[in-house]
Amino acid sequence: MRKSLLDEWIRELRVERGLSPATWTSYRYQVAGYLGFLKKRRRGPAVATRKDVLDYLEARKDAGLAGSSLFAAMIAVRQFHRFLAERGHAAADPTAGLKLPKYRQRLPEPLTAAEMEKLLSLPTGGKFHLVRMKAALELLYSTGMRVSEMTGLRQDQLRLQDGWVRVLGKGGRERVLPVGPRAKEALLRYLEARRTRFPGVQGPVFLTSRGAPMKRTPFWWELRKLGCRVGLSKGLFPHRIRHTAGTLMLEGGADIRVIQTLLGHRVLSTTARYTHVSAALMRKACCKAHPGF
């Protein structure tokens, strides 16, 4: 196979379809693994059959891949084959009509408001990486933005004097999010520390202690370390904070369509599934609105 086919497809995802770096990077990784599987069979994707695709999925399943990962792998492989057929690189799409692997989507349990306060109240002691982490966590909690949106944030997207931040989400869709006063204060403190430590450095808002752009995986590991320090190590990851922000806003009385806009969901059903409605909240709503309570 010509390596340029994969590059051409990734370029379409980036430029023409405007997918986020996190999405097309994941797609590249998934398809590269699939192409490696085909190469061992001395086959190229242009002549791959449905059996090749099914055998690949079965091999991944035997290797211990979870249902959600199998689903993601199949999505990427299907999109790639569809691209090859549409652009004339293959006579047919072997994945046409092929059902996606089933998996049960599990949503993270949100943190309570008290647990979030416990995490955010961790003393920074003026240490750069802790000042940065506090600013990042306050921003995630205040806005509910995705971790990829946060790590990709650039300085010209901040309007802290007005209390706003401009975010580029999935598919290149832009939304403007309000920043709460506590998050604003933490960000201003971090930006001052950033200017002192790395004077003249432009570009990404969040930098590592060495001045490089902060990435998602190292941020996750730092978050886990902080969680351990305050007794919140179990299942603590950035998406859980986003989930917590949406849930607590819903429990606080925010309209679900407002939450949909803040979180950047294209359809309301995603927000409805995403936000966790507690039994206490349901009882409170029933007592307030149901004549039988």
C-alpha positions in Angstrom: 0.0 0.0 0.0 1.2 3.5 -0.7 1.7 5.3 2.6 0.2 8.4 1.0 -3.3 6.9 1.1 -3.3 7.0 4.9 -1.9 10.5 4.8 -4.4 11.6 2.2 -7.3 10.3 4.3 -5.9 12.0 7.5 -5.6 15.2 5.6 -9.3 15.0 4.6 -10.2 14.5 8.2 -8.2 17.4 9.4 -8.7 20.0 6.6 -12.0 19.1 4.8 -14.0 17.6 7.7 -12.4 19.7 10.4 -12.1 16.9 13.0 -10.2 17.6 16.2 -6.6 16.5 16.6 -7.6 14.0 19.2 -10.1 12.4 16.8 -7.9 12.1 13.7 -4.9 11.0 15.8 -7.0 8.2 17.2 -8.2 7.3 13.7 -4.7 7.2 12.4 -3.6 4.9 15.2 -6.5 2.5 14.7 -6.0 2.3 10.9 -2.3 1.9 11.2 -2.8 -1.2 13.3 -5.3 -2.5 10.8 -2.9 -1.9 7.9 -0.2 -3.7 9.8 -2.5 -6.7 10.2 -3.2 -6.7 6.4 0.5 -6.4 5.7 1.2 -9.6 7.5 -1.3 -11.2 5.2 0.4 -9.6 2.2 -2.7 -7.7 1.3 -3.4 -4.1 0.7 -6.6 -2.2 1.8 -7.7 -1.8 -1.8 -8.2 -5.6 -2.1 -9.2 -6.3 1.5 -12.3 -8.4 1.9 -15.0 -8.5 4.5 -13.4 -11.6 6.0 -10.1 -9.6 6.4 -12.0 -6.9 8.4 -13.8 -9.5 10.6 -10.6 -11.4 11.2 -8.9 -8.2 12.3 -11.7 -7.5 14.7 -11.6 -11.0 16.0 -7.8 -10.8 16.5 -8.2 -7.6 18.4 -10.9 -9.1 20.6 -8.7 -12.1 21.3 -5.9 -9.7 22.3 -8.2 -8.4 25.1 -9.6 -5.3 23.5 -12.6 -4.0 25.3 -16.0 -3.5 23.6 -15.6 0.3 23.4 -12.2 -0.1 21.8 -13.4 -2.6 19.3 -16.2 -0.2 18.4 -13.7 2.7 17.9 -11.5 0.4 15.8 -14.4 -0.6 13.5 -15.5 3.0 13.1 -12.0 4.0 11.9 -11.6 1.1 9.6 -15.1 1.6 8.1 -14.4 5.3 7.5 -11.1 4.5 5.9 -12.6 1.9 3.5 -15.4 4.3 2.7 -12.9 6.9 1.8 -10.9 4.5 -0.5 -14.1 3.5 -2.4 -15.3 7.1 -2.8 -11.9 8.3 -4.1 -11.5 5.4 -6.5 -8.6 3.8 -4.7 -10.7 0.6 -4.2 -13.4 -1.1 -6.3 -15.6 -1.7 -3.3 -16.1 -1.1 0.4 -15.8 -4.4 2.3 -17.4 -2.8 5.4 -20.6 -1.7 3.6 -23.6 -2.9 5.6 -21.3 -4.4 8.2 -22.9 -4.1 11.7 -20.8 -2.3 14.3 -19.6 -4.3 17.4 -22.0 -3.9 20.3 -20.8 -2.5 23.6 -22.4 -1.0 26.6 -21.4 2.6 27.1 -20.6 3.3 30.7 -20.7 6.8 31.9 -18.4 8.0 34.8 -20.0 8.6 38.1 -19.8 12.3 38.8 -17.9 13.7 41.8 -19.9 15.4 44.5 -19.6 19.2 45.0 -17.7 18.4 48.2 -15.2 16.1 46.4 -14.6 18.7 43.8 -13.9 21.3 46.5 -11.5 18.9 48.1 -9.6 18.5 44.9 -9.6 22.2 44.1 -8.5 23.3 47.6 -5.2 21.5 47.4 -2.4 24.1 48.3 -0.1 25.0 45.5 2.7 26.5 47.6 3.7 28.7 44.6 5.0 25.7 42.7 4.6 26.2 38.9 3.1 22.8 38.1 0.6 23.0 40.9 -0.4 26.6 40.0 -0.9 25.4 36.4 -2.9 22.3 37.5 -5.2 24.4 39.7 -5.9 26.8 36.9 -6.6 23.9 34.5 -8.9 22.1 36.9 -10.8 25.3 37.8 -11.2 26.0 34.1 -12.5 22.5 33.3 -14.9 22.6 36.3 -16.1 26.1 35.5 -16.8 25.5 31.8 -17.2 21.8 31.3 -14.9 21.9 28.3 -13.1 18.8 27.0 -9.6 18.1 28.1 -8.4 18.3 24.4 -10.1 21.7 24.2 -8.3 22.8 27.3 -4.8 21.6 26.3 -5.3 23.1 22.8 -6.3 26.5 24.2 -4.2 29.4 22.9 -3.7 32.8 24.6 -5.7 34.7 22.0 -8.8 32.6 22.9 -8.9 34.0 26.4 -11.0 37.1 27.2 -10.5 37.0 30.9 -11.2 40.7 31.4 -14.7 40.0 30.1 -14.9 36.6 31.8 -15.1 34.5 28.5 -13.1 31.9 26.7 -13.5 30.9 23.0 -13.2 27.2 22.5 -12.8 25.2 19.2 -14.6 21.9 19.7 -15.3 18.8 17.7 -15.6 19.4 13.9 -14.1 22.8 14.3 -17.3 24.1 15.9 -16.7 27.2 18.0 -18.4 28.2 21.2 -17.9 31.0 23.7 -18.0 29.9 27.4 -18.3 32.0 30.5 -15.5 31.7 33.0 -16.4 31.8 36.7 -14.6 34.2 39.0 -12.7 31.5 40.9 -11.4 30.0 37.6 -10.6 33.5 36.4 -8.5 34.2 39.5 -6.7 30.9 39.2 -6.0 31.5 35.5 -4.6 35.0 36.1 -2.3 33.7 38.8 -1.1 31.0 36.5 -0.6 33.3 33.5 1.5 35.6 35.7 3.7 32.6 36.8 3.9 31.6 33.1 5.1 35.0 32.0 7.7 35.0 34.8 9.0 31.5 34.0 8.8 31.6 30.2 8.9 35.3 29.2 8.0 35.9 25.6 6.7 32.4 24.9 3.5 32.6 22.9 1.1 29.9 21.7 -0.6 27.4 24.0 -1.9 28.7 27.3 -0.9 25.6 29.3 2.8 24.7 29.4 4.8 22.0 31.1 7.5 22.8 33.7 9.9 22.8 30.8 7.9 25.1 28.6 6.5 22.6 26.2 2.7 22.5 25.3 0.9 20.4 27.9 -0.6 17.1 26.5 -3.6 15.2 27.6 -1.9 12.0 28.9 0.6 13.8 31.1 -2.2 16.0 32.5 -4.2 12.9 33.3 -1.2 11.4 35.2 -0.8 14.6 37.2 -4.5 14.6 37.9 -4.3 11.1 39.3 -1.4 12.1 41.5 -3.3 15.0 42.9 -6.3 12.8 43.4 -4.2 10.4 45.5 -3.1 13.2 47.7 -6.7 14.1 48.6 -8.1 10.6 48.6 -9.8 10.7 45.3 -7.6 8.3 43.3 -10.3 5.9 42.1 -11.4 6.6 38.6 -10.2 10.2 38.5 -9.7 11.4 35.0 -10.5 14.7 33.1 -13.7 13.5 31.5 -15.1 12.8 35.0 -14.7 16.5 35.8 -16.5 17.5 32.7 -19.3 15.0 33.6 -19.4 16.5 37.1 -19.7 20.0 35.8 -22.7 19.1 33.7 -24.4 17.1 36.4 -24.0 19.7 39.1 -25.3 22.4 36.8 -28.3 20.3 36.1 -28.9 19.6 39.8 -28.5 23.3 40.4 -31.4 24.1 38.1 -29.7 25.0 34.8 -31.7 24.4 31.7 -30.5 21.2 29.9 -30.3 23.2 26.6 -27.9 25.6 28.2 -25.8 22.6 29.4 -26.0 21.2 25.9 -24.5 24.5 24.5 -21.8 24.7 27.2 -20.7 21.1 26.7 -20.7 21.4 22.9 -23.1 18.5 22.2 -24.7 18.6 18.8 -27.9 16.8 19.9 -29.9 17.1 23.1 -30.1 13.3 23.5 -26.3 13.2 24.1 -26.6 15.7 26.9 -29.6 13.9 28.4 -27.6 10.6 28.5 -24.4 12.4 29.7 -25.8 14.2 32.7 -26.4 12.1 35.8 -29.8 12.7 37.4 -29.6 11.6 41.0 -32.5 10.0 43.0 -32.5 13.0 45.3 -32.9 15.4 42.4 -35.8 13.4 40.9 -37.6 13.4 44.3 -37.0 17.1 44.6 -38.5 17.8 41.2 -41.5 15.5 41.9 -42.2 17.3 45.2 -42.0 20.6 43.4 -44.1 19.8 40.3 -46.2 16.7 40.8 -49.6 17.2 42.5 -49.5 13.7 43.9 -46.4 14.4 46.1 
